[in-house]
Amino acid sequence: MLFTLLLDAKERVSIGVLAHKNYESTHTMWDATAEYLNTKIPNYEFEIVPLRFEEFPPSLRDKKIDFVITNSAYYVDLENRYGISRIATLKNMDLNGRAQTQFGGVVFTLAFNQTIQELKEIKNRPFAAVNHDSFGGWIMALREFKAHNIDADKIKVTFYGTHEAVVKAVLEGKADAGTVRTDTLERMASEGKINLNDFAIINHQNYPDFYYQASTRLYPEWPIATAKHTSDELAEKVAVALISMPSDSEAARTSKALGWTIPLDYQSIHECLKELDLGPYKSMKADAFVYFVEQYGMYIVISFLLLILLVVVTLYILKINMRLRETRGELEVMNASLEEHVREKTQHLFDKSIRLEEAYLNEKYLRSILRTVADVNQMLITTRSVDELIDKATLCLASNESFKNAKISLVKNGKLSVVAAYGVGEDKNITSIDTMAFEEGKNIMITDMDDPIMSAECKENALRHSIKGIYALPLKSSTFTEEVIGVLSICTGRENGFSVEEQKMIEELSGDIGFALYSFTQQQQIDTLHEERLKSYQNFIDAMVNMIEQRDTYTAGHTVRVAYYAELIAREMELPEKEIQLLVESAKLHDIGKVVTPDSILLKPGKLTKL
């Protein structure tokens, strides 16, 4: 009971060891070291905790381990990120029983594979490695690839997790070549797992007093390091105990080492990682975010939550601002003193309102033009004469506040003459612009009042009345003819002259006016022909009546009297005027048979004889 209580009173110390094979083999290699420390430092209970690469960060962050035994490169990375500090370096034992405080990487292929003799021939070939964080099983070889100008992206690497798995992958043909830490091939051969003669070493390197095959530079062996929270007193005791470990002790034998020595200089590892932008040095590159998250994850989460809260508050504030903007008009009336402040805060809304106002004014302007065009078109339908049409249409156009004046000229006897002109100046003269539109038969637009086409009189008139644009359009009877029957001329005072939409409406209107004028001309000709026909008909009737009267002087005046009485009767019957006139004309011809009746019958004084 007392012994159990004493054990429970001991402080537990956890040593995290990189499991480069599996957890079981890690315990086999290092449990004796924990027992050795328990013996040397009796007030503590040491235990081995096998860990994969990815398990070290959370274990250190949560203070679940107090010491770290890992590969040299990963130590440098953890040193930078979590502040661990090395206290001793492993003295690895080679197969000849000598101590090795350095190790490297070996790149190999099968002996019969003659297609790979150099590192550059590994490009675009299946390649096996341990892990992307494995120093001897990947990173060392990666540095050599870079030294030989081999892009890492050109290496089709597959990670197999352990060194022995890499060797097996090459043997089974899953990969054309592979890399493991030095001593892996030799140890597997000594254990009877492989035959060294089956392999060929690529980029072979010779180092004095180094027994193993190598393809890379050599680097310090694995260190043991203290966690940041571990006390200096305990770290010192562990360092002294390990450095004084006998080379023939059980702990040294099971760890396949000759003990530990003072911590070596790991600058060569820093140079390797810096050259490859790995470990602590990738914080300077694109992977800085990953390192930052690992070290400041909790702060990031808190900051993210605060950011979300800030966004929610901001959105709420924006929503409130939107409501304030909607009631800006009422607020301006209620509190004029806030107007300037609101304007500064809502400048973009002000700009938008300006654009809307411009659009509104433009729409209002175009509506006024459209209304004027519609009024003129209505006149084209309702007016009864050409003169009335031209006069009213010109006056309507000139009455639009955007137009300075309007003028319609017609072709008479081959020359252009002004028929109607209204507006400022009331220019009733034919200008050079009118003449050009007439002669060329096309629309003439003038926006430069200094245009050479304009006469001195036109320029003076434009300057006097602030005219900014002149549009002269030929009037044609239809779109299918080139004959010009007149010219419509309009002047505007708008700074930019006539807009595109305005031009289109005026062009449509000129076509309608031209067609209407042509229709009136045609109608006048038809009316003239009709009047002439009626006059001829009346003359014919009068001639027939006169002929009847000449045949029978006894009944002279009878025809006129019958027509007169017929009209009186028709008006008494309230017949339509048109029917009355037809009846009167018909009555005049009721005795037309007398024209062809022989005189012997027509002028016989007595009764006619019976047939």
C-alpha positions in Angstrom: 0.0 0.0 0.0 2.8 2.4 0.9 4.7 1.6 -2.3 1.6 2.3 -4.4 1.1 5.7 -2.6 4.7 6.5 -3.3 4.3 5.8 -7.0 1.2 7.9 -7.1 3.1 10.7 -5.5 5.6 10.8 -8.3 5.3 13.4 -11.0 4.5 11.8 -14.4 6.8 12.9 -17.2 5.8 12.1 -20.8 8.4 11.8 -23.6 6.9 12.2 -27.1 8.8 10.0 -29.6 8.4 10.1 -33.3 7.0 6.8 -34.4 8.7 6.3 -37.8 7.5 2.7 -38.0 4.6 2.0 -35.6 3.7 2.6 -32.0 4.7 -0.9 -30.9 8.2 -0.8 -32.3 8.6 2.7 -30.8 7.8 1.3 -27.3 10.2 -1.5 -28.0 13.1 0.9 -28.8 12.5 3.5 -26.1 10.7 2.1 -23.1 14.1 1.0 -21.7 15.2 4.7 -21.9 12.2 5.6 -19.8 13.1 2.9 -17.2 16.7 4.1 -17.2 15.5 7.7 -16.4 13.1 6.4 -13.7 16.2 4.8 -12.1 18.4 7.8 -12.4 15.7 10.4 -11.4 13.6 8.5 -8.8 11.2 11.4 -8.0 9.6 11.2 -11.5 7.7 8.6 -13.4 8.9 8.7 -17.1 6.8 7.2 -19.9 7.1 6.9 -23.7 4.3 8.4 -25.9 4.7 7.4 -29.5 3.4 10.1 -31.9 3.0 10.7 -35.6 4.2 14.0 -37.1 0.7 15.6 -37.0 0.2 14.6 -33.3 3.1 16.7 -32.0 1.5 20.2 -32.4 -1.6 19.5 -30.3 0.4 17.5 -27.7 2.8 20.4 -27.2 0.0 23.0 -27.3 -2.0 21.1 -24.7 1.1 20.3 -22.6 0.5 16.6 -22.8 4.3 15.9 -23.4 7.3 17.3 -21.5 10.1 16.0 -23.7 10.4 15.4 -27.5 12.6 12.9 -29.4 12.1 13.4 -33.2 14.1 13.8 -36.4 16.3 16.8 -36.8 14.3 18.8 -39.3 11.1 18.4 -37.3 12.9 19.4 -34.2 13.9 22.7 -35.9 10.3 23.2 -37.0 8.9 22.6 -33.5 11.6 24.7 -31.9 10.4 27.7 -33.9 6.7 27.1 -33.4 6.5 25.8 -29.8 9.8 26.9 -28.2 11.2 23.4 -27.5 15.0 23.3 -26.7 17.4 20.5 -27.4 19.5 19.1 -24.4 21.3 16.2 -26.1 21.9 14.5 -29.4 21.6 10.8 -30.1 24.8 8.7 -30.7 23.5 6.2 -33.3 25.3 2.9 -33.5 26.4 1.6 -36.9 26.6 -2.1 -37.7 30.3 -2.0 -36.7 29.5 -0.8 -33.3 30.8 2.7 -33.8 29.0 5.9 -32.7 27.4 8.0 -35.4 26.1 11.5 -34.5 25.2 12.3 -38.1 22.9 10.7 -40.6 21.7 11.4 -44.2 19.4 10.1 -46.8 19.9 7.4 -49.5 18.3 7.4 -52.9 18.1 4.0 -54.4 16.6 1.9 -57.2 16.7 -1.8 -58.1 20.1 -3.0 -59.3 18.8 -4.2 -62.7 17.1 -0.9 -63.4 19.5 0.6 -65.9 17.1 3.5 -66.8 17.9 5.4 -63.6 21.6 6.1 -63.2 21.4 9.8 -62.0 19.0 11.9 -60.0 17.8 13.8 -63.1 16.5 10.5 -64.5 14.0 10.2 -61.7 11.9 13.1 -63.2 8.3 12.0 -64.1 9.0 8.5 -62.7 7.1 6.9 -59.7 9.1 7.8 -56.6 8.6 6.5 -53.0 9.3 8.5 -49.8 8.3 8.2 -46.1 6.4 11.4 -45.3 6.5 15.0 -46.4 7.9 15.9 -42.9 10.4 13.0 -42.9 13.9 14.5 -42.8 15.9 11.4 -43.8 13.0 9.9 -45.8 12.2 12.9 -48.0 13.5 16.4 -47.1 17.3 15.5 -47.5 16.6 14.0 -51.0 14.5 17.0 -51.9 17.4 19.3 -51.3 19.6 17.3 -53.6 17.0 17.3 -56.3 16.9 21.1 -56.1 20.7 21.2 -56.2 20.5 19.3 -59.5 17.9 21.7 -60.9 15.1 19.1 -60.6 11.7 20.7 -60.0 9.9 19.0 -57.2 6.7 19.1 -59.3 8.4 16.8 -61.8 8.8 14.1 -59.2 5.8 11.8 -59.0 6.2 11.1 -55.3 4.1 8.8 -53.2 4.4 8.7 -49.3 4.3 5.2 -47.8 4.5 6.2 -44.1 7.5 4.2 -43.0 11.1 3.6 -44.2 10.6 -0.2 -44.6 7.4 0.5 -46.6 9.4 2.6 -49.0 11.9 -0.2 -49.5 9.1 -2.7 -50.0 7.4 -0.4 -52.6 10.6 -0.3 -54.7 11.1 -4.1 -54.4 7.5 -4.7 -55.6 7.8 -2.3 -58.5 5.3 0.2 -57.2 8.0 2.8 -57.5 11.0 3.1 -59.8 13.1 4.6 -57.0 12.8 5.7 -53.4 14.6 7.4 -50.5 15.0 6.5 -46.8 17.4 7.5 -44.1 20.9 6.1 -44.0 21.2 2.8 -42.1 17.7 1.6 -43.2 19.0 -0.7 -46.0 21.8 -2.0 -44.0 19.7 -2.8 -40.9 17.0 -4.5 -43.1 19.8 -6.5 -44.7 21.2 -7.5 -41.3 17.7 -8.6 -40.3 17.5 -10.8 -43.4 14.6 -8.8 -44.9 16.4 -7.7 -48.1 19.6 -8.4 -50.0 21.8 -5.3 -50.5 22.9 -6.6 -53.9 19.4 -6.1 -55.2 19.8 -2.3 -54.9 21.8 0.4 -56.6 22.6 3.7 -54.9 22.0 6.9 -56.9 24.2 10.0 -56.4 26.5 8.0 -54.1 28.5 10.0 -51.6 31.6 8.9 -49.6 32.2 10.3 -46.1 35.1 9.4 -43.9 34.2 7.4 -40.8 30.6 7.0 -42.0 29.7 3.4 -42.6 26.3 3.6 -44.4 25.5 4.2 -48.0 24.5 7.9 -48.6 23.2 10.1 -51.4 22.8 13.3 -49.5 24.7 15.6 -47.2 25.0 14.5 -43.6 23.1 16.2 -40.8 23.1 16.0 -36.9 21.2 13.0 -35.5 17.9 13.1 -33.6 17.9 15.3 -30.5 15.9 15.1 -27.3 14.4 18.5 -26.4 12.4 19.9 -23.5 9.0 21.4 -24.0 8.6 25.1 -23.2 6.7 24.4 -20.0 9.3 21.9 -18.7 11.3 23.1 -15.7 15.0 23.8 -16.2 15.8 21.7 -13.1 14.1 18.6 -14.6 15.7 19.3 -18.0 19.1 19.5 -16.5 18.7 16.2 -14.6 17.5 14.4 -17.8 20.4 15.8 -19.8 23.0 14.7 -17.3 21.4 11.2 -17.0 21.3 10.7 -20.8 24.8 12.0 -21.5 26.1 9.7 -18.8 24.2 6.7 -20.2 26.6 3.7 -20.6 27.0 2.6 -24.2 26.4 -1.0 -23.2 23.2 -0.3 -21.2 19.9 -1.9 -22.0 18.5 1.5 -22.9 21.3 2.2 -25.4 21.1 -1.3 -26.8 17.3 -1.3 -27.4 17.4 2.2 -29.0 20.2 0.9 -31.3 22.4 3.6 -30.1 25.5 4.2 -28.0 23.9 6.7 -25.8 23.7 10.5 -26.0 26.1 13.4 -26.3 26.0 17.1 -25.9 23.6 18.9 -28.3 25.2 19.4 -31.7 24.9 22.5 -33.9 21.8 22.2 -36.1 22.6 25.2 -38.3 23.0 22.9 -41.3 19.4 21.8 -40.9 18.3 25.4 -40.7 20.1 26.0 -44.0 18.4 23.0 -45.6 14.9 24.0 -44.5 15.5 27.6 -45.5 16.7 26.6 -48.9 13.6 24.5 -49.4 11.2 27.0 -47.7 10.1 24.4 -45.2 9.6 24.2 -41.5 9.9 27.6 -39.8 10.9 29.2 -43.1 7.7 28.5 -44.9 6.1 31.1 -42.6 7.9 33.5 -44.9 6.2 32.0 -48.0 2.7 30.9 -49.0 2.2 28.5 -46.1 2.4 31.1 -43.4 -1.3 30.9 -42.8 -1.0 27.2 -41.8 1.7 27.9 -39.2 -0.2 30.9 -37.9 -3.3 28.8 -37.4 -1.4 26.1 -35.6 0.2 28.5 -33.2 -2.6 31.0 -32.8 -5.6 28.8 -33.5 -7.6 29.8 -30.4 -6.9 33.5 -31.1 -8.0 33.0 -34.7 -11.3 31.4 -33.6 -12.0 34.2 -31.1 -11.0 36.9 -33.7 -13.2 35.1 -36.3 -16.2 35.2 -33.8 -15.5 38.8 -33.1 -15.4 39.5 -36.8 -18.7 37.7 -37.3 -20.2 39.8 -34.5 -18.7 42.9 -36.1 -20.2 41.9 -39.5 -23.6 41.4 -37.9 -23.4 44.7 -36.1 -22.2 46.4 -39.4 -25.1 44.8 -41.3 -27.5 46.0 -38.7 -26.0 49.5 -38.9 -26.2 49.4 -42.7 -29.9 48.4 -42.4 -30.5 51.3 -40.1 -28.7 53.6 -42.4 -30.9 52.4 -45.3 -34.0 53.3 -43.3 -32.5 56.7 -42.5 -31.8 57.3 -46.2 -35.4 56.4 -47.1 -36.6 59.1 -44.7 -33.9 61.6 -45.7 -36.5 64.0 -47.2 -38.5 64.2 -44.0 -35.3 64.6 -41.9 -34.1 67.4 -44.2 -37.3 69.3 -43.6 -37.4 68.6 -39.8 -33.7 69.4 -39.2 -32.0 71.4 -41.8 -28.8 71.6 -39.7 -28.1 67.9 -40.4 -28.3 68.4 -44.2 -24.6 68.8 -44.8 -23.6 65.9 -42.5 -26.1 63.6 -44.3 -24.9 64.8 -47.7 -21.3 63.8 -46.7 -22.4 60.4 -45.5 -24.6 59.7 -48.5 -22.6 61.2 -51.3 -23.1 58.3 -53.5 -26.9 58.6 -53.0 -26.6 62.3 -53.9 -24.7 61.4 -57.1 -27.3 58.9 -57.9 -30.1 61.4 -57.4 -28.3 63.8 -59.7 -28.2 61.1 -62.4 -31.9 60.3 -61.8 -32.7 64.0 -62.0 -30.8 64.3 -65.3 -32.6 61.2 -66.6 -35.9 62.7 -65.4 -35.3 66.0 -67.1 -34.2 64.3 -70.2 -37.3 62.1 -70.1 -39.4 65.2 -69.4 -37.8 67.0 -72.4 -38.3 64.0 -74.7 -41.9 63.8 -73.5 -42.5 67.4 -74.4 -41.0 66.8 -77.8 -43.1 63.7 -78.2 -46.2 65.6 -77.1 -45.4 68.3 -79.7 -44.9 65.7 -82.4 -48.2 64.1 -81.4 -50.0 67.4 -81.5 -48.6 68.1 -85.0 -49.7 64.6 -86.1 -53.2 65.3 -84.8 -53.2 68.5 -86.9 -52.2 66.5 -89.9 -55.5 64.5 -89.5 -57.9 67.3 -88.5 -56.8 70.3 -90.7 -58.7 70.9 -93.9 -56.2 72.9 -96.0 -52.5 73.0 -96.8 -52.1 76.5 -95.5 -53.9 75.7 -92.2 -51.8 72.6 -91.8 -48.5 74.4 -92.4 -49.4 77.3 -90.2 -50.6 75.3 -87.3 -47.8 72.7 -87.5 -45.1 75.4 -87.6 -46.7 77.4 -84.7 -47.0 74.2 -82.6 -43.3 73.3 -83.1 -42.2 76.8 -82.3 -44.3 76.8 -79.1 -42.2 74.0 -77.6 -39.9 75.6 -75.0 -36.9 73.7 -76.3 -37.2 75.0 -79.9 -36.1 78.6 -80.7 -38.1 78.7 -83.9 -39.6 76.5 -86.6 -40.1 77.1 -90.3 -41.7 75.2 -93.2 -40.9 76.1 -96.8 -42.5 74.6 -100.0 -41.4 74.2 -103.5 -43.3 76.6 -105.9 -42.4 76.8 -109.5 -39.1 74.9 -108.8 -38.0 77.3 -106.1 -38.1 77.1 -102.3 -40.4 79.6 -100.6 -41.1 80.1 -96.9 -44.8 79.4 -96.1 -44.8 79.7 -92.3 -42.2 80.7 -89.7 -42.6 81.2 -85.9 -40.3 81.7 -83.0 -37.5 84.1 -82.1 -36.4 86.1 -85.1 -39.2 84.7 -87.2 -36.8 84.2 -90.1 -38.9 84.1 -93.2 -35.9 83.9 -95.5 -34.5 80.8 -97.2 -31.1 80.1 -95.6 -28.1 78.3 -97.1 -29.0 75.4 -94.8 -32.5 75.2 -96.2 -31.2 75.3 -99.8 -28.7 72.5 -99.1 -31.4 70.3 -97.6 -33.6 71.0 -100.6 -30.9 70.5 -103.3 -29.2 67.4 -101.7 -32.4 65.8 -100.5 -30.9 64.8 -97.1 -31.1 66.0 -93.5 -28.6 68.7 -92.6 -27.6 69.0 -88.9 -25.6 72.0 -87.7 -24.2 72.1 -84.2 -21.2 74.4 -84.8 -22.5 77.9 -85.3 -19.2 78.8 -87.0 -19.7 76.1 -89.6 -18.7 77.5 -93.1 -22.0 76.5 -94.5 -23.7 79.2 -92.5 -24.0 82.6 -93.9 -22.9 85.7 -91.9 -26.6 86.5 -91.4 -27.3 83.0 -90.0 -24.3 83.2 -87.6 -25.4 86.6 -86.4 -29.0 85.4 -85.9 -27.8 82.3 -84.0 -25.6 84.4 -81.7 -28.3 86.9 -81.0 -30.9 84.3 -80.1 -28.6 81.8 -78.4 -29.3 79.1 -81.0 -27.1 76.0 -80.4 -28.3 73.7 -83.2 -30.1 73.8 -86.5 -31.8 70.8 -88.2 -33.1 71.1 -91.7 -35.0 68.2 -93.2 -36.3 67.7 -96.7 -40.1 67.0 -97.0 -40.9 64.2 -99.3 -44.2 62.7 -100.4 -43.0 59.2 -99.3 -39.9 57.3 -98.3 -39.9 55.7 -101.8 -39.3 58.9 -103.7 -36.4 61.4 -103.9 -38.7 64.3 -105.0 -38.4 67.1 -102.4 -41.6 69.1 -102.0 -40.4 71.3 -99.1 -38.1 71.8 -96.1 -38.8 71.7 -92.4 -36.2 73.7 -90.4 -36.0 73.7 -86.6 -33.6 75.6 -84.3 -32.9 74.5 -80.7 -31.3 76.4 -77.7 -30.2 73.2 -75.9 -26.4 73.3 -75.2 -25.8 69.9 -76.8 -28.1 70.5 -79.7 -30.6 67.8 -80.7 -30.4 64.4 -78.9 -30.4 61.2 -80.9 -34.0 60.4 -79.7 -35.1 63.9 -80.6 -33.6 63.6 -84.1 -35.5 60.4 -84.7 -38.8 61.9 -83.7 -38.3 65.0 -85.8 -37.3 62.8 -88.8 -40.5 60.8 -88.3 -42.5 64.0 -88.1 -40.9 65.4 -91.3 -41.9 62.2 -93.1 -45.5 62.6 -91.8 -45.7 66.3 -92.8 -44.4 65.5 -96.3 -46.9 62.7 -96.7 -49.7 64.9 -95.4 -48.8 67.8 -97.8 -48.7 65.3 -100.7 -52.1 64.0 -99.6 -53.6 67.5 -99.5 -52.2 68.2 -103.0 -53.7 65.0 -104.3 -57.0 65.8 -102.6 -57.1 69.3 -104.1 -56.5 67.8 -107.5 -59.3 65.3 -106.9 -61.6 68.1 -105.7 -60.8 70.2 -108.7 -61.6 67.3 -111.1 -64.8 66.6 -109.2 -65.9 70.3 -109.4 -65.1 70.3 -113.1 -67.1 67.1 -113.6 -70.1 68.6 -111.7 -69.8 71.8 -113.7 -69.8 69.8 -116.9 -72.8 67.8 -115.7 -74.7 71.0 -114.8 -73.9 72.5 -118.2 -75.2 69.3 -119.8 -78.4 69.5 -117.8 -78.9 73.2 -118.7 -78.3 72.4 -122.3 -80.9 69.7 -122.3 -83.4 71.9 -120.5 -82.8 74.6 -123.1 -83.3 72.1 -125.9 -86.6 70.9 -124.4 -87.7 74.5 -124.1 -86.8 75.2 -127.7 -88.8 72.1 -128.9 -92.0 73.2 -127.2 -92.5 76.9 -126.7 -96.1 76.3 -125.5 -94.8 74.7 -122.3 -91.8 77.1 -121.9 -90.7 77.4 -118.2 -92.5 74.2 -117.3 -89.2 72.4 -116.6 -88.0 75.0 -114.2 -91.3 75.1 -112.4 -91.5 71.4 -111.9 -87.9 71.4 -110.4 -88.9 74.3 -108.1 -92.1 72.5 -106.9 -90.1 69.2 -106.4 -87.6 71.1 -104.2 -90.4 72.6 -102.1 -92.0 69.2 -101.6 -88.7 67.5 -100.7 -87.9 70.2 -98.1 -91.3 69.8 -96.7 -90.6 66.1 -96.4 -87.2 67.0 -94.7 -85.2 65.0 -97.0 -81.3 65.2 -96.8 -79.8 68.1 -98.8 -77.9 65.7 -101.1 -81.1 63.9 -102.0 -82.9 67.2 -102.5 -80.3 68.4 -105.0 -80.5 65.0 -106.9 -84.3 65.4 -107.0 -84.1 68.9 -108.4 -81.6 67.9 -111.1 -83.7 64.9 -112.0 -86.9 67.0 -112.2 -85.3 69.3 -114.7 -85.0 66.3 -117.0 -88.5 64.8 -116.5 -89.5 66.0 -120.1 -86.3 64.9 -121.8 -88.4 62.6 -124.0 -89.5 65.7 -126.0 -86.0 65.9 -127.5 -86.6 62.8 -129.6 -90.4 63.2 -130.1 -91.3 64.1 -133.7 -92.8 67.6 -134.2 -95.9 66.0 -135.8 -96.7 64.6 -132.4 -95.2 67.1 -130.1 -96.7 70.2 -131.8 -100.1 68.8 -132.9 -102.8 71.3 -131.9 -105.5 68.7 -131.3 -105.8 65.3 -129.8 -103.6 62.5 -131.1 -105.3 60.0 -133.3 -105.8 56.5 -132.0 -103.6 53.7 -133.2 
